[in-house]
Amino acid sequence: DAAAIGRVIHYGFGIAFAAAYLTALPRRRPAFVRGATFGIVLWLISDRLLIPLFKLGRPWSRYSVSERSNALVSHLAYALIVEFARR
C-alpha cells in the first residue's frame, strides 16, 4: 500500500532527523529559537527539497495555501516539542 509506505518514510525521516538533532546539541535549557529553527530547516529539507525531488507528493504548486501553512506549522510544533522534551 503506497499510503502506508509513505507514512513509514515520513515518520522514519522524522525520527532520524530528531535523533541527529538531539545528539548534535549539548543538553542545555530548551530554546524556542533553536527549536523553531530546527522546524523550519526540517520543513525546508522535507517539503521543499526531498518530497519534490523523489516525487513523494504532489508538485508544490498543487498544494493550497492552507496545506502549505499546515505543513510548516506542523513541523514547527514537532520541532518545539523535540526541543522541549530534550530535558
N, CA and C atoms as a LAMMPS dump frame, in Angstrom:
ITEM: TIMESTEP
0
ITEM: NUMBER OF ATOMS
261
ITEM: BOX BOUNDS ff ff ff
-5.0000000000000000e+02 5.0000000000000000e+02
-5.0000000000000000e+02 5.0000000000000000e+02
-5.0000000000000000e+02 5.0000000000000000e+02
ITEM: ATOMS id mol type element x y z
1 1 1 N 0.843 -1.177 0
2 1 2 C 0 0 0
3 1 3 C 0.894 1.249 0
4 2 1 N 0.736 2.094 -0.995
5 2 2 C 1.583 3.273 -1.152
6 2 3 C 1.43 4.259 0.006
7 3 1 N 0.214 4.404 0.522
8 3 2 C -0.005 5.335 1.639
9 3 3 C 0.749 4.878 2.893
10 4 1 N 0.73 3.582 3.148
11 4 2 C 1.441 3.047 4.318
12 4 3 C 2.947 3.231 4.164
13 5 1 N 3.463 2.977 2.986
14 5 2 C 4.891 3.172 2.732
15 5 3 C 5.258 4.643 2.912
16 6 1 N 4.405 5.526 2.441
17 6 2 C 4.64 6.961 2.608
18 6 3 C 4.695 7.363 4.071
19 7 1 N 3.804 6.802 4.89
20 7 2 C 3.811 7.113 6.327
21 7 3 C 5.087 6.592 6.985
22 8 1 N 5.516 5.395 6.612
23 8 2 C 6.745 4.832 7.177
24 8 3 C 7.934 5.723 6.834
25 9 1 N 8.02 6.148 5.59
26 9 2 C 9.103 7.046 5.175
27 9 3 C 9.02 8.356 5.954
28 10 1 N 7.827 8.924 6.057
29 10 2 C 7.632 10.203 6.742
30 10 3 C 8.067 10.131 8.204
31 11 1 N 7.552 9.155 8.931
32 11 2 C 7.875 9.057 10.346
33 11 3 C 9.307 8.578 10.574
34 12 1 N 9.81 7.724 9.718
35 12 2 C 11.214 7.305 9.822
36 12 3 C 12.156 8.472 9.627
37 13 1 N 11.862 9.307 8.659
38 13 2 C 12.665 10.506 8.423
39 13 3 C 12.589 11.429 9.634
40 14 1 N 11.4 11.622 10.18
41 14 2 C 11.235 12.496 11.351
42 14 3 C 12 11.986 12.558
43 15 1 N 11.953 10.684 12.789
44 15 2 C 12.679 10.094 13.918
45 15 3 C 14.179 10.233 13.715
46 16 1 N 14.655 9.952 12.518
47 16 2 C 16.093 10.061 12.236
48 16 3 C 16.575 11.499 12.375
49 17 1 N 15.806 12.435 11.874
50 17 2 C 16.195 13.842 11.96
51 17 3 C 16.204 14.3 13.413
52 18 1 N 15.22 13.891 14.2
53 18 2 C 15.173 14.258 15.618
54 18 3 C 16.35 13.647 16.37
55 19 1 N 16.678 12.403 16.079
56 19 2 C 17.815 11.755 16.744
57 19 3 C 19.117 12.478 16.423
58 20 1 N 19.299 12.867 15.172
59 20 2 C 20.505 13.608 14.798
60 20 3 C 20.549 14.955 15.507
61 21 1 N 19.426 15.626 15.575
62 21 2 C 19.332 16.919 16.25
63 21 3 C 19.657 16.769 17.729
64 22 1 N 19.09 15.762 18.371
65 22 2 C 19.289 15.568 19.802
66 22 3 C 20.726 15.194 20.146
67 23 1 N 21.379 14.434 19.292
68 23 2 C 22.759 14.039 19.579
69 23 3 C 23.752 15.136 19.221
70 24 1 N 23.377 16.032 18.339
71 24 2 C 24.3 17.086 17.9
72 24 3 C 24.4 18.243 18.891
73 25 1 N 23.385 18.409 19.717
74 25 2 C 23.359 19.556 20.619
75 25 3 C 23.665 19.151 22.049
76 26 1 N 24.384 19.996 22.764
77 26 2 C 24.604 19.713 24.187
78 26 3 C 23.295 19.883 24.953
79 27 1 N 23.197 19.234 26.079
80 27 2 C 21.987 19.358 26.905
81 27 3 C 22.043 20.678 27.65
82 28 1 N 21.191 21.559 27.259
83 28 2 C 21.041 22.852 27.91
84 28 3 C 19.557 23.126 28.059
85 29 1 N 19.292 24.281 28.592
86 29 2 C 17.89 24.684 28.665
87 29 3 C 17.319 24.752 27.256
88 30 1 N 16.065 24.361 27.113
89 30 2 C 15.464 24.439 25.778
90 30 3 C 15.369 25.88 25.307
91 31 1 N 15.535 26.057 24.038
92 31 2 C 15.48 27.4 23.463
93 31 3 C 14.439 27.426 22.349
94 32 1 N 13.517 28.347 22.463
95 32 2 C 12.456 28.489 21.468
96 32 3 C 13.035 28.728 20.08
97 33 1 N 14.033 29.608 19.986
98 33 2 C 14.614 29.953 18.682
99 33 3 C 15.294 28.739 18.057
100 34 1 N 16.022 27.984 18.869
101 34 2 C 16.695 26.787 18.347
102 34 3 C 15.674 25.775 17.854
103 35 1 N 14.597 25.561 18.605
104 35 2 C 13.552 24.625 18.188
105 35 3 C 12.843 25.09 16.931
106 36 1 N 12.535 26.395 16.871
107 36 2 C 11.862 26.934 15.682
108 36 3 C 12.761 26.818 14.455
109 37 1 N 14.045 27.08 14.63
110 37 2 C 14.992 26.958 13.514
111 37 3 C 15.036 25.515 13.016
112 38 1 N 15.074 24.57 13.947
113 38 2 C 15.058 23.156 13.578
114 38 3 C 13.801 22.833 12.772
115 39 1 N 12.648 23.32 13.203
116 39 2 C 11.395 23.063 12.492
117 39 3 C 11.391 23.631 11.087
118 40 1 N 11.884 24.84 10.941
119 40 2 C 11.92 25.475 9.62
120 40 3 C 12.882 24.732 8.698
121 41 1 N 14.044 24.363 9.221
122 41 2 C 15.022 23.617 8.406
123 41 3 C 14.444 22.255 8.013
124 42 1 N 13.801 21.589 8.958
125 42 2 C 13.186 20.293 8.648
126 42 3 C 12.125 20.448 7.57
127 43 1 N 11.302 21.467 7.678
128 43 2 C 10.261 21.728 6.674
129 43 3 C 10.892 21.996 5.311
130 44 1 N 11.934 22.823 5.278
131 44 2 C 12.594 23.136 4.006
132 44 3 C 13.192 21.881 3.365
133 45 1 N 13.878 21.088 4.172
134 45 2 C 14.52 19.878 3.644
135 45 3 C 13.482 18.877 3.158
136 46 1 N 12.455 18.653 3.981
137 46 2 C 11.482 17.621 3.604
138 46 3 C 10.491 18.1 2.558
139 47 1 N 9.756 19.163 2.861
140 47 2 C 8.659 19.578 1.989
141 47 3 C 9.109 20.307 0.729
142 48 1 N 10.192 21.034 0.819
143 48 2 C 10.618 21.827 -0.334
144 48 3 C 11.734 21.159 -1.139
145 49 1 N 12.44 20.179 -0.544
146 49 2 C 13.547 19.553 -1.254
147 49 3 C 13.292 18.068 -1.54
148 50 1 N 13.164 17.267 -0.49
149 50 2 C 13.108 15.816 -0.682
150 50 3 C 11.807 15.325 -1.309
151 51 1 N 10.676 15.836 -0.853
152 51 2 C 9.397 15.373 -1.413
153 51 3 C 9.32 15.66 -2.908
154 52 1 N 9.622 16.887 -3.365
155 52 2 C 9.606 17.107 -4.821
156 52 3 C 10.695 16.313 -5.562
157 53 1 N 11.882 16.225 -4.951
158 53 2 C 12.991 15.531 -5.608
159 53 3 C 12.664 14.06 -5.877
160 54 1 N 12.068 13.397 -4.892
161 54 2 C 11.749 11.98 -5.03
162 54 3 C 10.3 11.726 -5.443
163 55 1 N 9.594 12.801 -5.77
164 55 2 C 8.2 12.714 -6.227
165 55 3 C 7.333 11.929 -5.234
166 56 1 N 7.473 12.29 -3.947
167 56 2 C 6.712 11.627 -2.889
168 56 3 C 5.38 12.311 -2.614
169 57 1 N 5.091 13.353 -3.335
170 57 2 C 3.829 14.063 -3.167
171 57 3 C 3.536 14.846 -4.435
172 58 1 N 2.498 15.654 -4.355
173 58 2 C 2.147 16.498 -5.495
174 58 3 C 3.191 17.594 -5.664
175 59 1 N 3.264 18.19 -6.842
176 59 2 C 4.144 19.354 -7.009
177 59 3 C 3.712 20.466 -6.054
178 60 1 N 4.661 21.263 -5.599
179 60 2 C 4.423 22.332 -4.631
180 60 3 C 3.268 23.231 -5.061
181 61 1 N 3.181 23.525 -6.32
182 61 2 C 2.137 24.426 -6.825
183 61 3 C 0.731 23.834 -6.709
184 62 1 N 0.613 22.542 -6.498
185 62 2 C -0.7 21.886 -6.405
186 62 3 C -1.242 21.84 -4.981
187 63 1 N -0.464 22.342 -4.01
188 63 2 C -0.934 22.411 -2.625
189 63 3 C -1.547 23.775 -2.37
190 64 1 N -2.619 23.799 -1.609
191 64 2 C -3.258 25.073 -1.275
192 64 3 C -2.422 25.812 -0.23
193 65 1 N -2.709 27.082 -0.069
194 65 2 C -2.006 27.884 0.927
195 65 3 C -2.237 27.297 2.319
196 66 1 N -3.44 26.834 2.591
197 66 2 C -3.71 26.255 3.914
198 66 3 C -2.926 24.952 4.126
199 67 1 N -2.768 24.139 3.08
200 67 2 C -1.967 22.911 3.209
201 67 3 C -0.496 23.243 3.446
202 68 1 N 0.015 24.24 2.755
203 68 2 C 1.406 24.662 2.947
204 68 3 C 1.607 25.208 4.353
205 69 1 N 0.664 26.037 4.798
206 69 2 C 0.748 26.621 6.144
207 69 3 C 0.665 25.527 7.202
208 70 1 N -0.232 24.578 7.009
209 70 2 C -0.373 23.477 7.952
210 70 3 C 0.917 22.666 8.038
211 71 1 N 1.557 22.427 6.909
212 71 2 C 2.812 21.674 6.908
213 71 3 C 3.886 22.415 7.693
214 72 1 N 4.004 23.706 7.489
215 72 2 C 5.016 24.491 8.2
216 72 3 C 4.719 24.506 9.699
217 73 1 N 3.487 24.773 10.066
218 73 2 C 3.112 24.825 11.481
219 73 3 C 3.305 23.458 12.138
220 74 1 N 2.996 22.393 11.439
221 74 2 C 3.185 21.039 11.977
222 74 3 C 4.657 20.765 12.25
223 75 1 N 5.52 21.152 11.324
224 75 2 C 6.957 20.944 11.53
225 75 3 C 7.481 21.811 12.672
226 76 1 N 6.975 23.018 12.792
227 76 2 C 7.373 23.874 13.913
228 76 3 C 6.938 23.259 15.243
229 77 1 N 5.705 22.791 15.314
230 77 2 C 5.208 22.178 16.551
231 77 3 C 6.033 20.944 16.902
232 78 1 N 6.299 20.098 15.923
233 78 2 C 7.113 18.896 16.136
234 78 3 C 8.489 19.278 16.681
235 79 1 N 9.123 20.253 16.058
236 79 2 C 10.471 20.649 16.457
237 79 3 C 10.491 21.266 17.852
238 80 1 N 9.501 22.058 18.167
239 80 2 C 9.454 22.66 19.501
240 80 3 C 9.226 21.592 20.571
241 81 1 N 8.402 20.611 20.272
242 81 2 C 8.195 19.51 21.218
243 81 3 C 9.496 18.742 21.415
244 82 1 N 10.216 18.449 20.336
245 82 2 C 11.504 17.756 20.445
246 82 3 C 12.467 18.592 21.287
247 83 1 N 12.532 19.88 21.026
248 83 2 C 13.445 20.749 21.759
249 83 3 C 13.116 20.768 23.256
250 84 1 N 11.86 20.916 23.593
251 84 2 C 11.493 20.992 24.997
252 84 3 C 11.49 19.626 25.691
253 85 1 N 11.404 18.548 24.927
254 85 2 C 11.472 17.205 25.503
255 85 3 C 12.914 16.773 25.759
256 86 1 N 13.872 17.486 25.181
257 86 2 C 15.278 17.135 25.367
258 86 3 C 15.657 17.048 26.839
259 87 1 N 15.055 17.874 27.644
260 87 2 C 15.394 17.891 29.067
261 87 3 C 14.709 16.753 29.757
